[in-house]
Amino acid sequence: MFDGQFRTQAEKQLRPIGKNLRKTGIKADHLTVLGVVMAGATALAIANGALRLGLLLLVLCAVPDVLDGAVAKASGTASPRGAFFDSVCDRVSDAFLLGGMAWYLSSSPGAGRIAVLPLAVLGASLIISYERAKAEALGYDAKGGLMERAERLIAIGLALLFQPAMIAILWIMLVLSVLTAVQRFVKVWRQASTTVPASASSTARLRARRQARVSRTAARRTAGRQTARERFTRGSSGTPRRRDGN
């Protein structure tokens, strides 16, 4: 939901901050790496039961994650390479955070199999991210949904703030993540069923041209063989026979 409703407005608000950070020499990649390091520290705090410290670190972890894009645009270094690096680091950060929660629950008395719940949320979130990446690679749009990354971070913060409700919040996250995955699947499925993306259309045309070229070449070769065979046959039948001198 954040991508569809608030991202453009947030980027406008953060643009001046990005310009100021660019003047200090900080690059977008530096902030991205800092976000991953902060996520790892947050996971360690959560795993060891320091939930309040984990909440504080989670808030600090979100700051560089929000600012890296603003710095990249302010410095004119926004590129597919940076977007790829940021996306991979986001997945690593998610794995750290939810893995830390799973570790915390596994060490809680009487937790049992409920410790697997954060890992289920992680699995659903990875499916959501994969659907978007694959759809965009095919030329479709898969943005949106009830539980994107911004919503997951907010929900994790609420779970850390209200520890007795952590299990309930995780269940809500899992349900909404699955619904988001279904939403994106249906969205891309409808697009793929009614339209052909530009990239796929271009690829299909290139394949058709290549196949036509191969077919024409094969037809010429076949015609050449037939012509040569016909000439040979006519030449053989029209060759005068030598008469016997007797």
C-alpha positions in Angstrom: 0.0 0.0 0.0 2.9 2.4 0.7 4.2 2.2 -2.8 0.9 3.1 -4.3 -0.2 5.9 -2.0 2.7 7.5 -0.1 6.0 6.8 -1.8 5.9 9.7 -4.2 4.9 12.2 -1.5 7.6 10.8 0.8 10.3 11.1 -1.9 9.4 14.8 -2.3 9.7 15.4 1.4 13.1 13.5 1.6 14.6 15.2 -1.4 16.2 18.1 0.5 17.6 15.7 3.1 19.1 13.6 0.3 20.8 16.7 -1.2 22.3 17.6 2.2 23.6 14.1 2.7 25.1 14.1 -0.7 27.2 17.2 0.2 28.8 15.2 3.1 30.1 12.6 0.7 27.7 9.8 1.8 26.6 7.6 -1.0 23.4 5.6 -1.4 25.3 2.3 -1.2 26.8 3.3 2.1 23.3 3.9 3.5 22.1 0.6 2.1 24.9 -1.3 3.7 24.4 0.5 7.0 20.7 -0.6 6.9 21.7 -4.2 6.6 24.2 -3.8 9.5 21.5 -2.2 11.7 19.1 -5.0 10.8 21.7 -7.6 11.9 22.1 -5.7 15.2 18.4 -5.5 15.6 18.1 -9.2 15.1 20.7 -9.9 17.7 18.9 -7.7 20.2 15.6 -9.4 19.6 17.1 -12.9 19.7 18.5 -12.2 23.1 15.2 -10.9 24.5 16.1 -7.1 24.5 12.9 -6.2 22.7 12.9 -2.5 23.7 16.4 -2.1 22.3 15.4 -4.1 19.3 12.5 -1.6 18.7 14.9 1.3 19.0 17.3 -0.3 16.5 14.5 -1.2 14.2 13.5 2.5 14.0 17.1 3.4 13.3 17.4 0.6 10.8 14.5 2.1 8.8 16.2 5.5 8.5 19.0 4.6 6.1 16.6 2.3 4.2 14.4 5.3 3.5 17.2 7.8 2.7 19.3 5.7 0.3 16.9 6.3 -2.5 16.8 10.1 -1.8 20.6 10.3 -1.8 20.8 8.3 -5.1 18.4 10.6 -6.8 20.0 13.8 -5.4 23.4 12.7 -6.6 22.2 11.5 -9.9 23.5 7.9 -9.3 20.2 6.1 -9.4 20.7 3.1 -11.6 19.5 -0.5 -12.2 22.6 -1.6 -10.3 21.7 0.4 -7.3 18.1 -0.8 -7.4 19.3 -4.4 -7.6 21.7 -3.9 -4.7 19.0 -2.2 -2.6 16.4 -5.0 -3.3 18.8 -7.8 -2.3 19.8 -6.0 0.9 16.2 -5.5 1.8 15.6 -9.3 1.5 18.7 -9.9 3.7 17.4 -7.4 6.3 14.0 -9.1 6.3 15.7 -12.4 6.9 17.7 -11.0 9.8 14.6 -9.4 11.5 12.2 -12.4 11.2 15.0 -14.8 12.0 15.7 -12.9 15.2 12.1 -13.2 16.1 12.1 -16.9 15.4 15.2 -17.3 17.6 13.5 -15.3 20.4 10.3 -17.4 20.3 12.3 -20.7 20.2 14.0 -19.8 23.4 10.8 -18.8 25.1 9.4 -21.3 27.6 6.7 -23.5 26.1 7.0 -21.9 22.6 7.0 -25.2 20.8 6.4 -25.1 17.1 5.1 -21.5 17.2 8.8 -20.4 16.7 8.3 -21.4 13.0 5.7 -18.7 12.6 8.2 -15.8 11.8 9.8 -18.1 9.2 6.4 -18.7 7.6 6.0 -14.9 7.4 9.5 -14.6 5.8 8.6 -17.3 3.2 5.4 -15.5 2.2 7.3 -12.1 2.0 9.9 -13.7 -0.3 7.1 -14.9 -2.6 5.7 -11.4 -2.7 9.1 -10.0 -3.6 9.7 -12.7 -6.2 6.3 -12.1 -7.9 7.1 -8.4 -8.3 10.6 -9.0 -9.6 9.4 -11.7 -12.1 6.5 -9.6 -13.3 8.6 -6.5 -13.9 11.1 -8.7 -15.8 8.3 -9.8 -18.1 7.0 -6.3 -18.5 4.1 -6.3 -16.1 3.2 -4.3 -13.0 2.9 -6.2 -9.7 3.1 -3.3 -7.2 0.6 -3.0 -4.3 -0.9 -5.2 -1.7 -2.0 -5.3 1.9 1.4 -6.3 3.4 4.4 -4.8 1.6 7.8 -4.2 3.2 6.8 -0.9 4.9 3.8 -2.6 6.5 5.9 -5.5 7.6 8.4 -3.3 9.4 5.5 -1.4 11.2 4.0 -4.7 12.2 7.3 -6.0 13.6 7.7 -2.8 15.5 4.2 -3.3 17.0 5.1 -6.9 17.9 8.2 -5.7 19.7 6.3 -2.9 21.5 3.4 -5.1 22.6 5.2 -8.4 23.4 2.1 -10.2 24.7 0.5 -9.7 21.4 3.5 -10.8 19.3 2.0 -14.1 18.3 -1.3 -12.6 17.3 0.5 -9.9 15.2 2.6 -12.5 13.5 -0.5 -14.5 12.6 -2.0 -11.3 11.1 1.2 -10.7 9.2 1.1 -14.2 7.8 -2.5 -14.0 6.7 -2.0 -10.5 5.1 1.2 -11.6 3.4 -0.5 -14.6 1.8 -3.4 -12.4 0.7 -0.9 -10.0 -0.8 0.8 -12.8 -2.7 -2.6 -13.9 -4.0 -3.4 -10.3 -5.0 -0.2 -9.9 -7.0 -0.6 -13.3 -8.6 -4.1 -12.4 -9.8 -3.0 -8.9 -10.9 -0.2 -10.3 -13.1 -2.3 -13.2 -14.3 -5.0 -10.8 -15.6 -2.4 -8.7 -17.4 -0.7 -11.7 -18.9 -4.1 -13.0 -20.1 -5.2 -9.9 -21.9 -2.0 -8.2 -23.1 1.5 -9.0 -24.4 4.2 -6.9 -22.8 6.5 -4.9 -25.2 9.6 -7.0 -24.3 7.8 -10.3 -25.0 6.3 -8.9 -28.2 9.7 -7.8 -29.4 11.2 -11.2 -28.6 8.4 -12.9 -30.4 8.9 -10.8 -33.5 12.7 -11.5 -33.5 12.0 -15.2 -33.2 9.5 -15.1 -36.0 11.9 -13.2 -38.3 14.7 -15.6 -37.5 12.5 -18.6 -38.2 11.3 -17.1 -41.5 15.0 -16.5 -42.4 15.8 -20.1 -41.7 12.8 -21.3 -43.6 13.7 -19.2 -46.7 17.3 -20.4 -46.6 16.1 -24.0 -46.3 13.7 -23.5 -49.2 16.5 -22.0 -51.4 18.8 -25.0 -50.6 16.0 -27.4 -51.4 15.2 -25.6 -54.7 18.9 -25.6 -55.6 19.2 -29.3 -55.0 16.1 -30.0 -57.2 17.4 -27.8 -60.0 20.7 -29.4 -60.0 19.1 -32.8 -60.0 16.8 -31.9 -62.9 19.8 -30.5 -64.9 21.7 -33.7 -64.2 18.7 -35.8 -65.3 18.1 -33.8 -68.5 21.8 -33.9 -69.3 21.9 -37.7 -68.8 18.9 -38.3 -71.0 20.0 -35.8 -73.8 23.6 -37.1 -74.2 23.9 -38.7 -77.7 24.9 -42.3 -77.7 28.0 -43.4 -79.5 27.2 -45.4 -82.7 29.0 -48.5 -83.3 31.3 -48.3 -86.4 30.6 -51.9 -87.6 
